[in-house]
Amino acid sequence: MEIGENCWIGAGTIILRGTKIEANSVVAAGSIVKGEFLSDFLILQRRTTEVRGW
């Protein structure tokens, strides 16, 4: 697992093995995250949803 600088991880979030989250990203509370996410993403996950440029 790799988490970049200036990322916010919401309460109750589960980050699975092999996940990479680049800088300046936010993971919403209660999300289950797996995969690679570019910088400046808002990650809302029940089913991977990426919001770019929020």
Wavefront OBJ file of the C-alpha trace (Angstrom):
o trace
v 0.000 0.000 0.000
v 1.272 3.474 -0.902
v -0.393 6.720 0.166
v 0.916 10.007 -1.222
v 1.406 13.306 0.581
v -1.518 15.464 1.680
v -4.136 12.685 1.405
v -7.172 12.531 3.671
v -8.547 9.111 4.616
v -12.085 9.083 6.069
v -13.080 7.169 9.201
v -13.856 3.483 8.769
v -12.041 3.239 5.437
v -10.481 -0.100 4.495
v -7.459 0.101 2.177
v -6.601 -3.263 0.624
v -3.151 -4.653 -0.188
v -1.562 -3.325 -3.363
v -3.490 -0.034 -3.348
v -1.705 3.130 -4.497
v -3.207 6.557 -3.783
v -1.243 9.500 -5.161
v -0.891 12.958 -3.569
v -3.724 15.362 -2.718
v -6.483 12.748 -2.823
v -9.416 12.243 -0.464
v -10.998 8.888 0.406
v -14.588 9.167 1.675
v -15.488 7.642 5.040
v -16.511 3.986 4.982
v -14.932 3.266 1.604
v -13.273 -0.016 0.664
v -10.385 0.902 -1.634
v -8.366 -1.292 -4.001
v -6.382 -0.258 -7.080
v -4.362 2.706 -8.293
v -5.640 6.270 -8.105
v -3.983 9.347 -9.631
v -3.354 12.566 -7.723
v -6.166 15.040 -7.005
v -8.929 12.409 -6.807
v -11.977 12.179 -4.596
v -12.528 8.451 -4.054
v -16.015 7.307 -3.038
v -16.190 3.587 -2.952
v -18.953 1.171 -2.498
v -18.243 0.345 -6.117
v -15.181 2.238 -7.317
v -16.297 5.786 -8.140
v -13.682 8.367 -9.041
v -14.428 12.082 -9.193
v -11.711 14.137 -10.853
v -11.377 17.894 -10.536
v -13.715 18.360 -7.600
l 1 2 3 4 5 6 7 8 9 10 11 12 13 14 15 16 17 18 19 20 21 22 23 24 25 26 27 28 29 30 31 32 33 34 35 36 37 38 39 40 41 42 43 44 45 46 47 48 49 50 51 52 53 54
